[in-house]
């Protein structure tokens, strides 16, 4: 049985990073961003050996610490633009990871299946979906949601941000996927992105 540590790392806006630890202490790290200290403490506390770092998409608020972990010699996996549903299988010791291409929020968005868990990044939150305003496509997102509806509805869903909750089942999240942010929320997000980009003038932007 794997252990899932959901880390509140701050970051751009209520970001989550995930540490998934297997029986032998080999571990997978998903979307390391925000507070490096929070992540490092979790790694030490679980006495885990991070073998693989995964990213759900290329938005900078999900991969700010990519360089930090790559500098440790840890294998990293960045998704690329693929056809909806394309599957890549990754190994982390006894832990098997299934990477599913789920474009929409961005063209390179993916979800990761580990045992009975799905890590969705910004593709699907507990309440709502990620905006397509920054490199995404609404039509692709609708197709992705239809694709996800064909998976096991009881999968435990772990989102990239705390928008409406920390976790849910895949079915519950899909039932809430129609929930859209209001105009005020869109304006707040747009302002946050502008501020983020202005602070990261020489780094990757939204």
C-alpha positions in Angstrom: 0.0 0.0 0.0 1.4 3.4 -1.0 1.2 6.4 1.3 0.1 9.8 -0.2 1.3 13.0 1.4 -0.6 16.0 0.1 1.5 19.1 0.8 0.2 22.6 1.1 3.1 24.4 -0.5 1.6 27.9 -1.1 2.9 28.8 -4.5 0.8 30.7 -6.9 -2.5 30.0 -5.3 -3.2 27.2 -2.8 -1.0 24.8 -4.8 -0.6 21.2 -3.8 2.5 19.1 -4.3 2.4 15.4 -3.7 4.8 12.8 -2.3 3.7 9.2 -3.0 5.7 6.7 -1.0 5.8 3.0 -1.7 6.4 0.1 0.6 10.1 0.1 0.1 10.3 3.9 0.6 10.9 4.6 -3.0 8.8 7.7 -3.8 7.3 9.8 -6.6 7.1 13.6 -6.3 4.4 15.3 -8.3 4.4 19.1 -9.2 7.1 20.3 -6.7 6.5 24.0 -6.4 6.1 26.7 -3.7 7.8 26.0 -0.4 10.9 23.9 -0.8 11.1 23.5 2.9 7.7 21.9 3.2 8.6 19.3 0.6 12.0 18.5 2.0 10.5 18.1 5.5 8.0 15.6 4.2 10.7 13.6 2.4 12.8 13.5 5.6 9.8 12.7 7.8 8.8 9.7 5.6 12.5 8.6 5.2 11.6 8.2 1.5 13.9 8.0 -1.5 12.5 10.1 -4.3 13.2 8.3 -7.5 10.9 10.1 -9.9 9.6 13.7 -10.3 6.5 14.2 -12.4 4.8 17.3 -13.7 1.1 17.6 -14.7 1.7 20.4 -17.2 4.1 23.2 -18.0 2.6 26.2 -16.2 5.3 27.6 -14.0 3.4 27.4 -10.8 3.5 23.6 -11.0 7.2 23.2 -11.8 9.0 26.0 -10.0 11.3 23.5 -8.2 12.1 21.3 -11.2 15.7 22.6 -11.3 16.2 22.0 -7.6 15.3 18.3 -7.8 16.9 17.7 -11.1 20.2 19.1 -9.6 20.0 16.2 -7.2 20.2 13.7 -10.1 16.6 12.7 -9.7 14.9 11.5 -12.9 12.2 14.0 -14.0 9.4 13.6 -16.5 7.8 16.5 -18.3 4.7 15.9 -20.4 4.5 16.9 -24.0 1.6 17.6 -26.4 0.0 14.2 -27.2 -3.3 13.0 -28.5 -6.0 12.6 -25.9 -5.8 9.4 -24.0 -2.3 8.5 -25.0 -0.8 6.4 -22.2 2.8 6.2 -21.0 3.8 3.8 -18.3 6.5 4.8 -15.8 8.2 2.7 -13.1 9.3 3.7 -9.6 10.5 0.5 -8.0 7.4 -1.6 -7.2 5.2 1.4 -7.9 3.6 1.6 -11.3 2.6 5.0 -12.7 0.2 5.5 -15.6 0.5 8.9 -17.4 -2.7 9.8 -19.4 -2.7 12.7 -21.9 -5.6 15.0 -20.9 -5.2 18.2 -23.0 -7.5 21.1 -22.4 -6.2 23.3 -19.5 -3.0 23.3 -21.5 -2.1 21.3 -24.6 0.4 19.3 -22.6 -1.7 18.5 -19.5 -1.7 15.0 -18.2 -3.1 13.1 -15.2 -1.3 10.4 -13.3 -2.9 7.1 -12.1 -1.2 5.4 -9.2 -3.1 2.4 -7.8 -6.6 3.7 -7.1 -5.6 7.4 -7.2 -5.7 10.0 -9.9 -3.6 13.2 -9.8 -5.2 15.7 -12.0 -3.2 18.9 -11.8 -5.3 21.7 -13.2 -7.4 19.5 -15.5 -10.0 18.9 -12.9 -10.5 20.2 -9.4 -12.9 19.1 -6.7 -15.2 21.9 -7.9 -14.6 23.1 -11.5 -11.8 22.9 -14.0 -8.7 24.9 -14.9 -9.0 27.9 -17.2 -8.0 27.5 -20.8 -7.0 31.1 -21.0 -3.3 30.5 -20.8 -2.4 28.0 -23.5 -5.5 25.8 -23.4 -8.4 24.8 -25.6 -12.1 24.6 -24.5 -13.1 21.9 -27.0 -10.2 19.7 -26.0 -11.1 20.1 -22.3 -14.6 19.0 -23.0 -13.3 15.9 -24.8 -10.9 15.2 -21.9 -13.7 15.4 -19.4 -15.7 12.9 -21.5 -12.6 10.6 -21.5 -12.2 10.9 -17.7 -15.8 9.9 -17.3 -15.0 6.5 -18.8 -12.5 5.7 -16.0 -13.3 4.1 -12.7 -15.6 6.7 -11.0 -14.4 5.7 -7.5 -10.8 6.7 -8.2 -9.7 9.1 -5.5 -9.0 12.5 -7.0 -6.1 14.7 -5.9 -6.2 18.2 -7.5 -3.4 20.7 -8.1 -5.1 23.4 -6.1 -7.5 23.6 -3.3 -10.4 24.9 -5.3 -13.5 23.5 -3.6 -11.7 20.9 -1.5 -8.6 18.8 -0.9 -9.8 15.6 -2.5 -12.9 13.8 -3.8 -13.8 10.8 -5.9 -13.4 11.2 -9.7 -17.2 11.0 -10.0 -17.8 13.8 -7.5 -15.3 16.1 -9.3 -16.8 15.3 -12.7 -20.3 16.1 -11.4 -18.9 19.5 -10.3 -16.9 20.1 -13.5 -19.6 22.5 -14.8 -19.0 25.0 -12.0 -17.4 28.1 -13.5 -15.7 30.9 -11.7 -17.6 34.2 -11.8 -16.4 37.4 -13.5 -14.8 38.7 -10.2 -12.8 35.5 -9.8 -11.6 35.6 -13.4 -10.5 39.2 -12.8 -8.6 38.1 -9.6 -6.9 35.3 -11.4 -5.9 37.5 -14.3 -4.4 40.0 -11.9 -2.5 37.3 -10.1 -1.1 36.0 -13.4 0.0 39.5 -14.4 1.8 40.0 -11.0 3.4 36.5 -11.2 4.7 37.2 -14.7 6.1 40.6 -13.7 8.0 38.9 -10.8 9.4 36.2 -13.1 10.7 38.3 -16.0 13.6 36.0 -16.9 11.8 32.8 -16.1 9.0 30.8 -17.6 5.6 32.6 -17.6 2.0 31.7 -18.0 
